[in-house]
């Protein structure tokens, strides 16, 4: 199974046995995948309803399950395997860490074990198609979801409003497991937030980096929210700290490149905002972000006003000169 991983999640690609050995306080490890469809105006998340014959009957959740030390090489291999087994979908890219939940599970035979579950936002191959050489979202109802009948009996592509209604009222369409068994409902909302933030950043960047008639070359200091930097695990080595440099390539086509630099340089941090430097050849003039355009307009207005004033002064001087000569 081939899949890619966002750079800030590389820490989780260490061997699963080493990952487990570094956390002796837990006896069990689990994973959960949050899959979104982007074919509709609002993102939809895939939820599965647990079978009535299984534990937590009738509750809704994302695909996931327990890690298997004997067969899974990494935590992500567990995530990909469980997603395929429970939904029939193939993970193509792991985007972000949503949450790490810990709880105690009481066995029917007696005793209890401590469990840590890692939830991620992922992309699947079946949700993206291609047309005329370009990728595009597959219509939500055409994404082929195949359930394991012994574990799940129904699936749905939920919108955020229905999830919120189900949390706040018993009249909602979904019932979620108790918080003692992983914080499924808050995690789903967190996954929505991550996806919405990512989409808003893409939209903002697409506006900011749109080529225009303003073709000066300069360096701009710009504050941008970096969710990726926020999600780096606290126990990750400091050498994995990344710097983000956004720049437009020098071929004047406006392609965006994210360059991550390893080293000791630190981006000044202000709360949840980081300083990013954008080096550009063509900067936009649009509604989202317009300092250069406004500067050009201001300079143009000043030049026009200076020109008008100059013409007025010259006209007055010529008038006085003609008047004096006629005397």
N, C-alpha and C positions, 0 to 999 in steps of 0.2 A: 504494500500500500504506500503510494507516494504522496507526500504532503509537504508543505512548507510551513515555516514558523516565523512569526514576527520577531525581529532581532532582539527586542527587549525581553522576550520569553526564552532566550537560548539557555538560560540557567536550568530550565526544566528538562533539557535534553540529556542530562547526565544519566548514566545507567540507573534503572529503577531500583536495583538492589542497593546501590550507593545512596540513592535518594531516601529509601526507607531506613537504611542503617543510620542515617544522620538524624532521624526522628524517632528515637527509641520510646518516646512517650506514647506512641500510637501503635496499636496492633493491627489496624485495618486501614486501607486507603481506597478512596473512591474517586470517580471523575464524573463530570456532567458536561454536556455540550448544549449550547444555545445556538440554534440555527435560525437564520432570518431569511425571509423572502422580501426582495426589494422591487417586485414587479408592480405593486400597488403604490398609490401616493404615500401611504403611511406604512412603515415596516411592520411585518407580521412575524411572530415567533412560533416555532413548531413546539406544540405541547402534546404529550402522550398521556392517555388515561390508563391508570393501572388496572389490571384485570381484577375482577371481583373475587377470584380464587387466590389472589396473591396478597402479600402484606400491604397495608394501607390501601385497601380496595377502593376504587373509584376516584382516587386522588390524581391530580394532574402534575406533570413534571417534564423536564427535558430528558432526552436520551442519556443514559449513563449507567454506571455500575461499578463493580469492584475491580481493582487492579489484580492481575495475576502474575506473581513473581516468576513463575516457571516459564511463561510464554511471552510476556510483554517486556521488551527491551527498555523502554522508557515510559514515563507517565503519559506522554502523548500517544504512544502505541496503545496504551490502555484506552485512552479517549477515542482514538480512531476505531479500534475494534468494537467497543461498546456501542458507538454510534451506528456502525454498520449492522451489528447484530439486532439492535432494537428498532432501527428506522429503515434499514436497507440503503442508507445514504453514505456516500464516500466523502470523507473529509479531505478537502484540498488545501486549506490554509487555516492556521490557528491564529486568530487575530489578537485576542486580549484575555487577560485574567479577570474574571468577574468577582470571585470571592473564594475564600478558604473557610470551610465550615468544620467545626469540631463538635462531637457529641459522644455520649456513651450509649452503646447498644446492648440491651439486655437480652441474652439468649434464652430461648425456650427451655433449653436443657439446664439452665442455671448459669450464673456468672455473667460477666459483662466485659465488653471490649471497647476501647477508645478508638474512634474513627475520625479520620481527616479526609474531607472531600474537596477536590479542586474543580472549580467550574470555569469554563472558558467560552468565549464567543468564537464560533468557527464558521467557515464557509464550506459548502459542499459542491461537488462537481455538478450534481443534477440541477442546481439552482441557477446555473449560468449556461447559456447557449451562445452560439455564434451565428451571425448573419452578415454576409458581405465582408467577411474577414474581421468583424468587430464583435466583441463580447456584449451580450445583453441579457437582462434578467429573464428567466423562464417564468411564464405565468404561474402564479401560486398553485392553482389547482392542477397544473400539469406536472408538478414535481412528484416523482414516483416514490411515495412513502410506503414501505412494507413493514408491518408490525410482526412481532413475535407473539402469537396468540396467548401463550402461557403467561406472558408478562404484561401485555397491554392489549386493550380491547378497542380503543378508538384514538384518533388523532385529530388535531385541529390547528389551524394557523390563526393564532390569536393576535388581536390588536391591543395596544397598551390600555385603552379605555376599558375594555372588558376585563383585563387583569386587575385594574384598579377597582372596578365595581365588585369583583369577586372577593377582593381583600376587605373592602369596606362594608359589604352587605352580603347576607346569606342568599340573596336573590341573584347573585352573579352566576355566569355559566360554568365557572370552574371552582373546584374545591381542592385546596392545597394541603400537603402534609403539615403536621404540627411543627412549630419552630424547633422543637427538641430534636427533630430528625432532619437537620439541614434547613437553612432558611430559604426554602424554595421560592416563596412568593417575593420577598425582598430581592433575592438574587435575580429573578426575572425582570423586575423593575430596573435593577442596576444594569442588566444586559441591555435593556432598551435605552437607558441613558448613554451607555458607551457607544451604541450604534448611532444614536441621534447626534452625539458630539462628533463622531467620525464623519458623518454625512455633512454636518454643518461646516466642519473644517475643510472638507473637500470642496464644498460650494464656495466658501470664502476664498480658498486658495485659487480656485478656477477663475474667480473674479479678479483677484489681486494680480494674477500672472497673465492676464489676457493682453496680448500685444496691442499697442495703440500708436497714435502718431507721436507720442512723447518718447523720443529716442535718446535721451541723455543717459550717460553712464555714471552712476554714483552709488554710494553705500547708504542703506537706510537701516536705522535701528527700529525694530518692530517687535512689539510684545504679542506673543501668541500662546494659547493654552496647549500644553503638551500632555495629553492623557497618558501617552506611552511612558514618559518619564515618571509619572506619578505611580505607575503600576509595577515598577521594579521592586522585587521582593527585598525586604529589609536585610535579609541574611545573604543576599547576593554579594559577591566580592566587589569592592569599590572599583576595581579595574574594569568592571563592566559598565561603569557610568558612561553614558553616551552624550555627545554633543550633537546637536542638530544644526546643520547648515543648509539653508534653503537658497538655491541660486538658479538662475535661468542659464541654460547652456549658451555658449558663445555663438551658436549657429543662427541666432535670431529667430528661432521658431517657438520660443516660449515653453520649452519642455522643463518640467520641474524635476530636480534631482535632490534626494535626501542623502546627505553624506554624513555618516557617523564616524566620529574621530575618537579613537581610544587614546587616553592620556590623562595628564593631571590637570588640564585646563578645566575650569569650572564656569558654567553659565550662571551669572548672577540670578538669584531666585527671589521673587517677591510674592509670598503667599503661594498660590497655585499657578503663577505666571512665570515664564522664563524668557530671557532676552534672546532673540534670534536675529541674526544679521542676514539681510536679503540683498544680494548683489545682482543687479539687473541691468540689462541693456534697453529693454522696453518696459516701461512701467505703465500701469493701467490708468485710465481715467473712467471711473465708474462710481456707482452709488455706494458700494461697500467700503471703499477705502480710496480717498482722493487727495492726499496731501500734494503729490506732484502736480496733478491736474489743477488744483486750486492755486498752487504757486505759479504755474504757467499763466493761468487766467489773470491772477493778480498782476504779474509782470506785464502782461499784454495790456491790461487796463491802464497801468501806470504809464506805459509807453504811449498809448493813445492819448491819455490826458496830457502828458508832456508834449506830445506833438501838437495837440490842439492849443495848449497854452503858448507854445512856440509860434504857431501860425497866427494866433491872436496878437501876440506881442509884435511880430513882424508886420502884420497888417496895420496895427496902430502906429508903428514907427514910419511905415511908408506913407500913411495918411498925414502924419505930422510933417514929414519931409516935403510932401507935395504942397501942403498948406503953407509952409514957410517959404518955399520957392516961389509960390504965386504972389506973395507979398512983395 
